Amino acid sequence: MSQAFTHIRVQETAEVLRVTLDRPPLNVLNIAMMEEIHTAIERARELPRLRALVFDAAGKAFSAGVEVGEHMGDLMPKMLEAFHRIFHLLGECDRPTVAVVQGAALGGGCELAAFCDLVLASEQAKFGQPEIKVGVFPPVAAAVFPRLMGWHKAMELLLTGDSVDAATALQLGLVNRVVPADQLEGALQGLLGALVEKSGLVLGLTKRALLAGAPDFAPCLHRVEALYTGDLMRTRDATEGLQAFLDKRKPVWQDR
C-alpha cells in the first residue's frame, strides 16, 4: 500500500493487512485518523488473497477512545459518522479481523477491539467503556456487548463505566487469549499462521455463516444512533459531562 498516513501505519502482504494505530501518546481517535482507518479497511477488501485484517497499536495504549473535543458542537455529527463508518466497513469485510491489545482499550478503542472477530491481549491490557462518566453512552458497545457477554454484564459495564483487566475480559468473552506482553507478537503470528493456511473463500463463507445467526448489526446501530443523536446529545448533561472532561473537573448534572 503506497499511500502515506499520518496517524496509522499499514503493512501489507498478499494474505495479511496490518493496521497499527500510531497517534501518540494514547492513540486517541480523531476524525482524520478514522478516515485513514476507512482507507485501510477499504484496501483490505480489495485483496483477493486476504486471510486476515489486523489492528494493533504503537505505544503503551491500544486506544484511549475518541477525541472528545470533536464530539461536541458542529463536529459531533461528522465525528459520529466517521467513527461508525469504521464498523460498517468492518461488518462488510468477509475475512477475519484480529485485534492485538497491548495496553488500555477504552471507549472507542474498546469498541474497535471488541468488534473484531478475534482478540489477543497482553496481561497488561484493560478494557472499559467509561462514557457514562461524562454523560453519554457508547453506541457500538450498546449494540454488540450483550451478544458478547450477556445482558447483565453488558449492563454492568456500560452503566458503571468500570474497566476490567485482561483476565476478566477473557472470562467475559471480550478476548480470545491472554498472554504475557513479550509473547503477544508470537501469539499473533501463530494465529495468522493458522489462518493463512486455510482457504480464503472458506474463511469468508464461515464468517458469513456465523454472522447469519447473529442480530443484524447495521439496523441495530442505526436505532442506537437515533437515540444517541436525537435524545442523548440534546440533553444538558451530555454537554456538561463532555465539557467537564475537557475542563478536567467534576461534572455538575442538571437533568433528572
C-alpha positions as CSV (number, residue, x, y, z in Angstrom):
1,M,0.0,0.0,0.0
2,S,1.8,3.1,-1.2
3,Q,-0.4,5.8,0.4
4,A,1.2,7.8,3.2
5,F,-0.7,8.1,6.5
6,T,-0.3,10.4,9.5
7,H,-2.0,8.6,12.3
8,I,-1.7,4.9,11.4
9,R,0.9,2.6,9.8
10,V,-0.1,-0.1,7.4
11,Q,1.8,-3.2,6.5
12,E,0.5,-5.3,3.6
13,T,1.2,-8.7,2.3
14,A,-1.0,-10.8,0.0
15,E,-2.6,-12.6,2.9
16,V,-2.5,-10.0,5.8
17,L,-3.2,-6.3,6.1
18,R,-1.9,-4.9,9.4
19,V,-3.1,-1.5,10.7
20,T,-1.1,0.0,13.5
21,L,-2.7,2.8,15.4
22,D,0.1,5.4,15.8
23,R,-1.1,8.7,17.3
24,P,0.9,9.3,20.4
25,P,0.6,9.3,23.3
26,L,-2.6,7.2,23.7
27,N,-3.9,6.7,20.1
28,V,-7.0,8.8,20.6
29,L,-9.1,8.5,17.6
30,N,-9.8,11.8,15.8
31,I,-11.7,12.3,12.5
32,A,-8.6,12.4,10.4
33,M,-7.4,9.1,12.0
34,M,-10.8,7.5,11.5
35,E,-10.7,8.4,7.8
36,E,-7.3,6.8,7.4
37,I,-8.7,3.7,9.0
38,H,-11.5,3.7,6.4
39,T,-9.0,3.8,3.6
40,A,-7.1,0.9,5.1
41,I,-10.2,-1.3,5.6
42,E,-11.3,-0.5,2.0
43,R,-7.9,-1.6,0.8
44,A,-8.1,-4.8,2.7
45,R,-11.4,-5.6,0.9
46,E,-9.6,-5.3,-2.4
47,L,-7.0,-8.0,-1.7
48,P,-8.3,-11.3,-3.2
49,R,-5.9,-13.5,-1.2
50,L,-6.5,-11.8,2.1
51,R,-6.8,-14.1,5.2
52,A,-6.8,-11.5,8.0
53,L,-7.1,-7.8,8.8
54,V,-5.1,-7.0,11.9
55,F,-5.4,-4.0,14.2
56,D,-2.6,-3.3,16.7
57,A,-1.1,-0.2,18.2
58,A,2.1,1.6,19.0
59,G,3.0,2.8,22.4
60,K,1.5,1.9,25.8
61,A,-2.2,2.0,24.9
62,F,-4.3,0.4,22.2
63,S,-6.5,3.4,22.2
64,A,-8.0,5.6,24.9
65,G,-11.1,6.4,22.9
66,V,-12.3,9.2,20.6
67,E,-11.2,12.8,20.6
68,V,-13.7,14.4,23.0
69,G,-13.2,17.9,21.5
70,E,-14.6,16.6,18.2
71,H,-17.6,15.1,20.0
72,M,-19.2,18.5,20.6
73,G,-20.9,21.2,18.7
74,D,-20.9,21.2,14.9
75,L,-18.3,18.5,14.6
76,M,-20.3,15.9,16.5
77,P,-22.3,14.5,13.6
78,K,-19.2,14.3,11.4
79,M,-17.3,12.6,14.1
80,L,-20.0,10.1,14.9
81,E,-20.5,9.3,11.2
82,A,-16.7,8.8,10.7
83,F,-16.5,6.6,13.8
84,H,-19.4,4.4,12.9
85,R,-18.3,4.0,9.3
86,I,-15.3,2.0,10.7
87,F,-17.8,-0.6,12.0
88,H,-20.0,-0.6,8.9
89,L,-16.9,-1.3,6.8
90,L,-15.7,-4.0,9.2
91,G,-19.1,-5.5,9.1
92,E,-18.9,-5.8,5.3
93,C,-15.4,-7.4,5.5
94,D,-15.8,-11.1,4.9
95,R,-12.3,-12.0,6.2
96,P,-11.4,-12.5,9.8
97,T,-10.4,-9.3,11.7
98,V,-8.0,-9.5,14.6
99,A,-7.3,-7.0,17.4
100,V,-4.0,-7.2,19.3
101,V,-4.3,-5.2,22.5
102,Q,-1.1,-4.5,24.5
103,G,-2.5,-1.8,26.9
104,A,-5.6,0.2,27.6
105,A,-8.5,-0.2,25.2
106,L,-11.1,2.3,26.4
107,G,-14.2,4.0,25.0
108,G,-14.0,3.9,21.2
109,G,-10.8,1.9,21.5
110,C,-12.5,-0.8,23.4
111,E,-15.3,-0.8,20.8
112,L,-12.9,-1.3,18.0
113,A,-11.1,-4.2,19.7
114,A,-14.4,-5.9,20.8
115,F,-15.9,-5.6,17.3
116,C,-13.0,-7.6,15.8
117,D,-13.6,-11.3,15.3
118,L,-10.6,-12.4,17.3
119,V,-8.9,-10.5,20.1
120,L,-5.4,-11.2,21.6
121,A,-4.5,-9.3,24.7
122,S,-1.4,-8.9,26.9
123,E,-1.7,-9.4,30.6
124,Q,-1.3,-5.6,31.0
125,A,-4.3,-4.9,28.8
126,K,-7.5,-3.4,30.2
127,F,-10.9,-2.8,28.7
128,G,-13.7,-0.4,29.5
129,Q,-16.4,1.9,28.4
130,P,-16.2,5.0,30.7
131,E,-18.6,7.1,28.6
132,I,-21.3,7.1,31.3
133,K,-19.0,9.1,33.5
134,V,-19.0,12.0,31.1
135,G,-22.8,11.9,30.4
136,V,-23.0,9.8,27.3
137,F,-23.1,6.1,26.3
138,P,-21.2,4.1,23.7
139,P,-23.5,3.3,20.8
140,V,-21.4,0.4,19.3
141,A,-20.9,-1.2,22.6
142,A,-24.6,-0.9,23.3
143,A,-25.3,-2.8,20.1
144,V,-22.7,-5.6,20.5
145,F,-21.8,-6.1,24.1
146,P,-25.0,-8.0,25.0
147,R,-24.3,-10.7,22.4
148,L,-20.6,-11.0,23.5
149,M,-21.1,-11.3,27.3
150,G,-24.8,-11.5,28.0
151,W,-27.3,-8.9,29.1
152,H,-26.3,-8.4,32.8
153,K,-22.6,-8.0,32.4
154,A,-23.1,-5.6,29.4
155,M,-25.4,-3.6,31.6
156,E,-22.9,-3.5,34.4
157,L,-20.0,-2.3,32.3
158,L,-22.0,0.3,30.4
159,L,-23.9,1.6,33.4
160,T,-20.9,1.8,35.8
161,G,-18.2,2.7,33.3
162,D,-15.8,0.4,35.1
163,S,-12.8,-1.1,33.4
164,V,-11.8,-4.8,33.6
165,D,-8.4,-6.4,33.4
166,A,-7.3,-8.8,30.7
167,A,-8.1,-11.9,32.8
168,T,-11.7,-10.7,33.5
169,A,-12.1,-9.7,29.8
170,L,-11.2,-13.3,28.9
171,Q,-13.9,-14.6,31.3
172,L,-16.4,-12.2,29.8
173,G,-15.7,-13.3,26.2
174,L,-14.3,-9.9,25.2
175,V,-10.9,-11.6,24.3
176,N,-9.9,-15.0,23.0
177,R,-6.5,-15.3,24.6
178,V,-4.3,-13.5,27.1
179,V,-0.5,-13.9,27.1
180,P,2.5,-12.1,28.7
181,A,3.4,-8.9,26.9
182,D,6.6,-10.3,25.4
183,Q,4.6,-13.2,23.9
184,L,1.9,-11.1,22.2
185,E,3.6,-10.9,18.8
186,G,4.3,-14.6,18.8
187,A,0.7,-15.4,19.7
188,L,-0.4,-13.2,16.7
189,Q,2.0,-14.9,14.3
190,G,0.7,-18.3,15.5
191,L,-2.9,-17.3,14.9
192,L,-2.0,-15.8,11.5
193,G,-0.2,-19.0,10.5
194,A,-3.3,-21.0,11.2
195,L,-5.4,-18.6,9.1
196,V,-3.1,-18.2,6.2
197,E,-3.0,-21.9,5.5
198,K,-6.8,-22.0,5.1
199,S,-8.9,-21.2,2.0
200,G,-9.7,-17.5,2.0
201,L,-13.1,-18.3,0.3
202,V,-14.0,-20.8,3.0
203,L,-12.8,-18.4,5.8
204,G,-15.1,-15.8,4.4
205,L,-18.1,-18.1,4.0
206,T,-17.6,-19.4,7.5
207,K,-17.6,-15.8,8.9
208,R,-20.8,-15.1,6.9
209,A,-22.4,-18.2,8.3
210,L,-21.6,-17.2,11.8
211,L,-23.0,-13.7,11.2
212,A,-26.1,-15.1,9.6
213,G,-27.2,-16.3,13.0
214,A,-26.4,-13.1,14.8
215,P,-28.5,-9.9,15.1
216,D,-28.1,-7.7,12.1
217,F,-25.6,-5.0,13.3
218,A,-26.4,-2.2,10.8
219,P,-30.1,-1.7,11.6
220,C,-29.3,-2.2,15.3
221,L,-26.7,0.6,15.2
222,H,-29.0,2.9,13.3
223,R,-31.6,2.6,16.1
224,V,-29.0,3.3,18.7
225,E,-27.7,6.2,16.7
226,A,-31.2,7.7,16.6
227,L,-31.4,7.6,20.3
228,Y,-27.9,9.0,20.7
229,T,-28.2,12.0,18.3
230,G,-32.0,12.6,18.8
231,D,-32.2,12.3,22.5
232,L,-28.9,12.0,24.4
233,M,-27.0,14.7,22.6
234,R,-29.8,17.2,23.2
235,T,-29.5,16.9,26.9
236,R,-27.8,19.4,29.2
237,D,-26.0,16.6,30.9
238,A,-24.3,15.3,27.8
239,T,-22.9,18.7,27.1
240,E,-21.9,19.3,30.7
241,G,-20.2,15.9,31.0
242,L,-18.1,16.3,27.9
243,Q,-17.2,19.9,28.7
244,A,-16.3,18.9,32.3
245,F,-13.9,16.2,30.8
246,L,-12.2,18.8,28.7
247,D,-12.0,21.2,31.6
248,K,-10.6,18.4,33.9
249,R,-13.3,19.0,36.5
250,K,-16.2,17.0,38.0
251,P,-19.4,17.4,36.1
252,V,-22.5,19.1,37.7
253,W,-25.5,17.2,36.4
254,Q,-28.6,19.2,35.7
255,D,-31.1,16.9,34.1
256,R,-33.1,14.4,36.1
